[in-house]
């Protein structure tokens, strides 16, 4: 019975992953995530419910549209799998049913991180609507754990400090160093991380981004003039801070 329930939790997470694929594709294009029904990009045929079962439909259809053989991106089932695994892992960390409240918030935060990660990779964009949703979720999640002063100070420093750096960089170099979406993401994260850890996030994500960026330039994957999305670095560090605090503390001790 317990094993069956774990399978159910995993499948529920995979279903959320299927919806997340819609969010990742549609939100940057300004489309509704509710209507219309999903269609094949090749032949525009509406996708039936039995063609949209997480992972299973992809395997059954052999990664192709049933009508025109248009290839379906492997990323769709991989995101469904990732969301299923994340949802299950977070569930297994629950000790008592009283923690269900926090579990639901953790799942919501984790899946929002995944959506922002892939949207920024695809479009170099962190949509205001998703940043706002993340901020509201983190506010509700933090309300029972931290004081309003802690959350407000984290929000102000998370948004204000990188904004000031970006403004100074623009005045000195005439270039915009960070996008507005990155600054808003830091502001949202600051609500939960607080004034100290959000500064750590800013420092460590900049360090991570610099290492990856310079490595890509050295490997001639990109040139110095190419911009790379910065949101994924912020989200990787935030994931360690929120979901893997012990590992984060160990890694931080090696750097800070």
C-alpha positions as CSV (number, residue, x, y, z in Angstrom):
1,X,0.0,0.0,0.0
2,X,2.8,2.4,0.9
3,X,4.7,1.5,-2.4
4,X,1.5,2.2,-4.3
5,X,1.1,5.6,-2.6
6,X,4.7,6.5,-3.5
7,X,3.9,5.6,-7.2
8,X,0.8,7.8,-7.0
9,X,2.9,10.7,-5.6
10,X,5.4,10.3,-8.4
11,X,2.8,10.2,-11.1
12,X,1.1,13.3,-9.6
13,X,4.4,15.1,-9.9
14,X,4.8,13.9,-13.4
15,X,1.4,15.3,-14.3
16,X,2.5,18.6,-12.8
17,X,5.5,18.3,-15.0
18,X,3.3,17.9,-18.0
19,X,1.5,21.1,-17.1
20,X,4.9,22.8,-16.5
21,X,5.9,22.0,-20.1
22,X,2.8,24.0,-21.1
23,X,3.9,26.9,-18.8
24,X,7.5,26.8,-20.1
25,X,6.3,27.0,-23.8
26,X,3.4,29.4,-23.5
27,X,4.1,32.0,-20.9
28,X,7.1,33.6,-22.7
29,X,4.8,33.8,-25.8
30,X,2.1,35.6,-23.8
31,X,-0.3,32.6,-24.3
32,X,-2.9,31.3,-21.9
33,X,-1.8,28.1,-20.1
34,X,-5.4,26.9,-19.9
35,X,-6.7,27.3,-23.5
36,X,-6.6,26.3,-26.2
37,X,-5.7,22.6,-26.2
38,X,-2.1,21.7,-27.0
39,X,-1.4,21.1,-30.7
40,X,1.3,19.4,-32.7
41,X,3.7,22.1,-33.9
42,X,4.0,20.3,-37.3
43,X,0.4,19.5,-38.4
44,X,-1.5,21.6,-35.8
45,X,-3.6,18.5,-34.8
46,X,-5.0,18.8,-31.3
47,X,-3.4,16.4,-28.8
48,X,-5.8,14.0,-27.2
49,X,-5.7,13.2,-23.5
50,X,-4.4,9.7,-24.1
51,X,-1.5,11.2,-26.1
52,X,-0.6,13.4,-23.2
53,X,0.0,10.9,-20.4
54,X,3.3,11.8,-18.8
55,X,6.2,9.8,-20.2
56,X,4.0,6.9,-21.2
57,X,2.5,8.6,-24.2
58,X,6.0,9.7,-25.4
59,X,7.2,6.1,-25.3
60,X,4.0,4.7,-26.9
61,X,4.2,7.3,-29.7
62,X,8.0,6.6,-30.1
63,X,8.6,10.3,-29.7
64,X,6.6,11.3,-32.8
65,X,3.2,12.9,-33.6
66,X,0.6,10.2,-34.3
67,X,-0.5,12.1,-37.4
68,X,2.5,13.6,-39.1
69,X,5.5,12.0,-37.4
70,X,6.8,15.4,-36.2
71,X,9.5,14.7,-33.6
72,X,8.5,15.5,-30.1
73,X,11.3,17.0,-28.0
74,X,12.9,14.6,-25.5
75,X,12.8,17.5,-23.0
76,X,9.1,17.0,-22.4
77,X,9.3,13.5,-20.9
78,X,12.5,14.5,-19.1
79,X,10.8,17.4,-17.4
80,X,7.9,15.2,-16.4
81,X,10.4,12.6,-15.0
82,X,12.3,15.4,-13.1
83,X,9.1,16.8,-11.6
84,X,7.9,13.3,-10.6
85,X,11.3,12.5,-8.9
86,X,11.4,15.9,-7.1
87,X,7.8,15.6,-5.9
88,X,8.5,12.1,-4.6
89,X,11.9,13.0,-2.9
90,X,10.2,15.9,-1.1
91,X,7.4,13.7,0.0
92,X,9.8,11.1,1.4
93,X,11.3,13.8,3.7
94,X,7.9,14.2,5.5
95,X,7.9,12.8,9.0
96,X,4.3,13.6,10.0
97,X,1.1,14.6,8.3
98,X,1.3,18.0,9.9
99,X,4.2,18.8,7.5
100,X,1.9,18.4,4.4
101,X,1.4,22.2,4.5
102,X,5.1,22.8,4.1
103,X,5.5,20.0,1.6
104,X,2.9,21.5,-0.8
105,X,4.7,24.8,-0.6
106,X,8.1,23.1,-1.3
107,X,6.7,21.3,-4.3
108,X,5.3,24.6,-5.6
109,X,8.6,26.4,-5.1
110,X,10.7,23.6,-6.7
111,X,8.5,23.3,-9.8
112,X,8.5,27.1,-10.2
113,X,12.3,27.0,-10.1
114,X,12.2,24.4,-12.9
115,X,9.9,26.5,-15.0
116,X,12.1,29.6,-14.6
117,X,15.2,27.6,-15.3
118,X,14.1,26.4,-18.7
119,X,12.3,29.6,-19.7
120,X,15.5,31.5,-19.1
121,X,17.5,29.0,-21.0
122,X,15.2,29.2,-24.0
123,X,14.4,32.9,-24.1
124,X,16.9,34.7,-21.7
125,X,13.7,35.8,-19.9
126,X,12.3,35.5,-16.4
127,X,8.6,36.4,-16.8
128,X,7.2,38.9,-14.3
129,X,4.1,36.7,-13.7
130,X,6.2,33.7,-12.6
131,X,8.5,35.8,-10.5
132,X,5.4,37.4,-8.8
133,X,4.0,33.9,-8.2
134,X,7.2,32.7,-6.7
135,X,7.4,35.8,-4.4
136,X,3.8,35.3,-3.2
137,X,4.5,31.6,-2.6
138,X,7.7,32.3,-0.7
139,X,5.9,34.9,1.4
140,X,3.2,32.5,2.4
141,X,5.8,29.8,3.1
142,X,7.9,32.1,5.2
143,X,5.1,33.7,7.1
144,X,5.0,30.9,9.7
145,X,8.8,30.8,10.1
146,X,10.2,34.3,10.0
147,X,9.4,37.8,11.2
148,X,8.0,40.4,8.7
149,X,11.2,42.5,9.3
150,X,13.4,39.5,8.2
151,X,11.3,39.0,5.1
152,X,11.1,42.7,4.2
153,X,14.8,43.3,4.7
154,X,15.6,40.2,2.6
155,X,13.2,41.5,-0.2
156,X,14.7,45.0,-0.2
157,X,18.3,43.9,-0.2
158,X,17.6,41.1,-2.7
159,X,16.2,43.6,-5.1
160,X,18.0,46.7,-4.1
161,X,21.6,45.6,-4.0
162,X,21.8,44.1,-7.5
163,X,19.8,47.0,-8.9
164,X,22.4,49.4,-7.5
165,X,25.2,47.4,-8.9
166,X,23.5,47.3,-12.3
167,X,22.9,51.0,-12.2
168,X,26.5,51.8,-11.4
169,X,27.7,49.4,-14.1
170,X,25.5,51.2,-16.6
171,X,26.8,54.6,-15.6
172,X,30.4,53.5,-15.8
173,X,30.3,51.3,-18.9
174,X,27.1,52.3,-20.7
175,X,25.9,48.7,-20.6
176,X,23.2,46.9,-18.7
177,X,24.9,44.1,-16.7
178,X,21.8,42.3,-15.4
179,X,18.3,41.9,-16.6
180,X,15.3,43.1,-14.7
181,X,14.0,39.5,-14.3
182,X,17.2,38.5,-12.4
183,X,16.8,41.4,-10.0
184,X,13.1,40.6,-9.4
185,X,14.0,36.9,-8.9
186,X,16.6,37.9,-6.2
187,X,13.9,40.2,-4.6
188,X,11.5,37.2,-4.4
189,X,14.1,34.9,-3.1
190,X,15.1,37.4,-0.4
191,X,11.8,37.0,1.2
192,X,12.7,33.5,2.3
193,X,16.5,33.6,2.3
194,X,16.6,36.8,4.4
195,X,19.2,39.7,4.2
196,X,22.3,37.5,4.7
197,X,21.7,34.5,2.6
198,X,20.3,36.5,-0.4
199,X,23.6,38.4,-0.5
200,X,25.4,35.0,-0.4
201,X,23.2,33.9,-3.3
202,X,24.1,37.0,-5.3
203,X,27.8,36.5,-4.7
204,X,27.9,32.7,-5.3
205,X,25.6,32.8,-8.4
206,X,27.8,35.6,-9.9
207,X,30.9,33.4,-9.1
208,X,29.3,30.3,-10.7
209,X,28.1,32.3,-13.7
210,X,31.6,33.7,-14.2
211,X,33.3,30.3,-14.0
212,X,30.8,28.7,-16.5
213,X,30.9,31.7,-18.8
214,X,34.7,31.9,-18.9
215,X,34.9,28.1,-19.4
216,X,32.5,28.4,-22.3
217,X,34.6,31.2,-23.8
218,X,37.8,29.2,-23.3
219,X,36.2,26.2,-25.0
220,X,35.0,28.5,-27.8
221,X,31.4,27.5,-27.2
222,X,30.5,31.2,-27.1
223,X,32.4,34.4,-27.7
224,X,32.9,37.3,-25.3
225,X,30.0,39.2,-27.0
226,X,27.5,36.4,-26.4
227,X,25.1,36.8,-23.4
228,X,24.2,33.7,-21.4
229,X,21.1,33.4,-19.2
230,X,21.9,34.2,-15.6
231,X,18.7,33.0,-14.0
232,X,19.8,29.3,-13.9
233,X,22.8,30.2,-11.8
234,X,20.7,32.0,-9.3
235,X,18.3,29.1,-9.2
236,X,21.0,26.5,-8.7
237,X,22.4,28.3,-5.7
238,X,18.8,28.9,-4.3
239,X,18.0,25.2,-4.7
240,X,21.0,24.3,-2.6
241,X,20.1,26.9,0.0
242,X,16.5,25.9,0.4
243,X,16.4,22.2,-0.3
244,X,19.9,21.0,0.4
245,X,21.1,23.3,3.2
246,X,23.7,20.8,4.6
247,X,25.4,20.4,1.2
248,X,25.1,24.2,0.7
249,X,26.9,24.8,4.0
250,X,29.7,22.5,3.1
251,X,30.2,24.0,-0.4
252,X,30.0,27.6,1.0
253,X,32.7,26.8,3.6
254,X,35.1,26.0,0.8
255,X,34.5,29.4,-0.9
256,X,33.4,32.0,1.7
